[in-house]
Amino acid sequence: WHYANLMKVGDPLDPLLRQVLPITEEVTLAAPHYIRDPLAESQFTQHPSLLQKYQGRVLVVTTGACAVHCRYCFRRHFPYGDHRLTDHHWQNILTSLAQDTSIHEVILSGGDPLALNTEILADWTAELVRLPHIRRLRIHTRLPVVLPQRVDADLLAWLAGFPLPVVMVIHCNHGQEVSPELGQATKMLKRANVTLLNQAVLLNGVNNNLTALKHLSEALFEVGVLPYYLHALDPVLGAQHFDCTDSQAVALIQQLADTLPGYMVPKLVREIPNESRKIPLHSSRAN
């Protein structure tokens, strides 16, 4: 109930409610360029649950479970049933990682990896430290935002004792999501030596104005989280009502840079299949 309690009662346009409430525009709004697999992730699957999009790092789809189902999620049509991470699949992943010494970072994603029991995560990742070329563990999660109680003693003990540097990228789109409970969770994570970053998505009706973006960056910094990325919306089928133009996005990030220190301004990027990295959006590329 934590996330629901952050919403404004009786406000159908509440920015948190808008992120999770299905509406008719998902199926009625014309969207010729919105597709089921906008990032072509099916092309980058090496093994069930293992994807490699960029040099030096791999992504493990740990689970299809999430605490909330965000309506703009680029994996809303992902075939999680074909990528259920089992012990057998994990052993295949470890074998693949052992053979590829160019991989230096393992990213746990999903779904949400923190939807899994900490004991399961600890058992799986314990074997990563035996691979000398693996230098970092990264966890992409929305759980601390929507269910801060997930940051419990067991999770903190695992993270604090993990032999490799741990980076946690949380997913927060609006300053209203930065609750006192999230602040307590991030404080404990920092004590466990976890590097905390945030990635957000620019969403029409949620955060596509300077006031919202400024509040988000300031609220995140107050709880020890650095703004990392502001993503242009991935064109996934059903999310077309969240779209903002590139020119609007560029103008907003420029205004944000005019009002905040550079370390509080996220990188405005778009993910494009087959590119070697996320592509920054600049005024010359805006349309």
Secondary structure, 3 states (H helix, E strand, C coil): CHHHHCCCCCCCCCHHHHHHCCCCHHHHCCCCCCECCCCCHHHHEEECCEECCCCCEEEEECCCCCCCCCCCCCCCCCCHHHHCCCHHHHHHHHHHHHHCCCCCEEEEECCCHHHCCHHHHHHHHHCHHHCCCCCEEEEEECHHHHCHHHCCHHHHHHHHHCCCCEEEEEECCCHHHCCHHHHHHHHHHHHCCEEEEEEEECCCCCCCCHHHHHHHHHHHHHCCCEEEEEECCCCECCCHHHCCCHHHHHHHHHHHHHHCCHHHCCEEEECCCCCCCCEECCCCCCC
